[in-house]
Every structure is written in structure tokens, then in C-alpha cells.
Amino acid sequence: MSRKSRAARRIRPWWLIAVFGAASVVVGLWPSQDFSSNRVSISVPEDGTPVLEVLDRVASLSPEAHLNLLRFGAVLQGNFGVPRGYYEISPSEPWWRTLRRLKMGYETPRQLTVRGYQGREAVVGRLADVFFASSQALDSALYQGDSTVPVLPNTYEVYASLTAQEVAQRMGREFDAFWNANRVQAAVQLGLSRYEVYVLASIVQAESKEPVEWPRIAGVYLTRLKQGKRFEADPTVVYAVLDRKLAPAPIRRVTGAMLRVAHPYNTYRNKGLPPGPLATVHPPVIDSVLASSATGELFFCANPAKPGFHLFSKSYAEHLRNRSRYLKAITR
């Protein structure tokens, strides 16, 4: 045998190793989506759903997503069950890493944005859009009797697999984190609990959109609370009427008949704060309430000369004069 022949036989195995290594690298780095640049979302509401069933669902909802190698890997791994959760398949993520995330239940966080001025139904509906828990379960966890959990407007990073009770606990922790030592001390000085401040702030928020007026409006209600008078807050009447479904929204004017509606939130009939907040409350409104005090003012009504603002008074006679000016202005 010639030297050339023996050299060729020695070199050939190294070429095979190199080719095999290169092929392994290509397969290992091959993306989860074949020839696609779109990020695909996967919702798995039931724990232990077979991965091939999950991928079939993705294919039916996103035909442009080609998951051939991902499917092949799933078969090799025994069609494992995927934990409940929300996942996203990046077009650049290697297929084996995607399978590992699905197998281990490494969820993709979702953004939950809770806006201010949102009532109970709107809050529950928003949460149900993000979490797998049912609207009924979320409503029960957040608004069950005395265990109402105040939900602060903010943007949260959450996992869709949280149970309704875990969602309530998360919102409770966010509320606790908001109440630093200074805010707690301010509430103590007002003689209110954190929850009572939140409820009062929900009324103040509904009364005016002008931040400069929030402390003064809160002061009116604090004075009424201190003197044992009913709040007689129109927003609580609106809440009661809508809750009883006695009128369609929006209610632009509170009538005498509405004031007599029997409802625990109607502060024309019941003394003290209503049992819960009217809506989600922006943190600046809460801080305005904490910065307020009982100034002796007992009444306020819309200012006809300055839309969006109010006229304040300490006596009922003065309030009637202000109210008369307003009624004349709107009936011209």
C-alpha cells in the first residue's frame, strides 16, 4: 500500500468527526420556529396538557409558525405534560431550550395594567384577561365580604398560572408595600385605617379630577365624619343605583328618588364610610387624603364660574346660596 493511500485512511475519520460536529451544532442551534420571525404565544390553562396537543393548538392558531423540529424533539422526549402557564416561543430561541421551558414550567411573565377609576366588574374583567382563574373565582377572592383587597392602579409583571387566591395575595402585598411608615403615621393621625383611607380616597377621586381640590374635599368628609354627620356623597348614590341596576350608566345627575335608594353604599341614608371603595384609586389621591385635615367645611357644590371646580362652605345657608347660583347657571 502506498504512503498516499495510508495517509488518506488516517485523515478520513477526522473529516467525519468534523462533519458530525458541525451538524450537531446546527441542530443544537436550530430555532424553535423553522424559517419564521414571529413570536408565538402559548396558553396552557390545564396543568399537564401533552406537549404535542399544545403544539397542535399553536399550529391551528398560528399557521405561519413552523414547529417541525420542536415537534420532533417533543416526540423524542415522550410527549411530556406541560404545566399550566403562559409561554412565548421566540423565533431565535433554540428548539431544545423551548422544550425545556415547557417541560419545567418556566413561564413568560405577562404585563398586567390596572387603571384608576375602575369599578369591581372592570377590575375582575381585566384580571380574567391575564390569569387563567375564572371571573367568579377572582371576584370571590378579591371582594368577598370583609376581606376586600384594595387593588392599586399600576403595571405589574405577573404569571398567568396564579390562582385567584394567589392573585388576591399579590395585590395585597402591593397594597402593603405602598403603605410605608410615613403613610401609616398620617392615617393614624386622621384616625383612619389604611382601608378606610382608601375608601375615602375613592369618593374624593369621584368628586373631582382636579388634584388641587382633593385635600379640601377630603377635609369636608373628615369634618362630617368627626361631627357624626352623614357624608351625603353623590358618587356613593351613583354606585348604589348602578349596583341595583335602577338606571343605565352614565348617570349625569342625581335625583331625589336616587337619594332614597336602600343600599349599604348610599351615604345619604347611612352614616360613616361605605363598606368598600367605589373604584380603584390613583395613589396621588390617597396621598392627598393623607395630607388633608378636618377644616370645618361641611359642604361643596359645583362652581358655575369655573367648570370642574367647587365652591366650599361651612354653613348650610351659605351652601344653599352656592347651590342656587349653580342651578341658575345650568338652567339659563
Beta strands, then each sheet from edge to edge (+ up, - down):
strand 1: 40-44
strand 2: 49-50
strand 3: 81-82
strand 4: 85-89
strand 5: 110-114
strand 6: 154-158
strand 7: 299-302
strand 8: 310-313
sheet 1: 1+ 4-
sheet 2: 2+ 3-
sheet 3: 5+ 6-
sheet 4: 7+ 8-
end
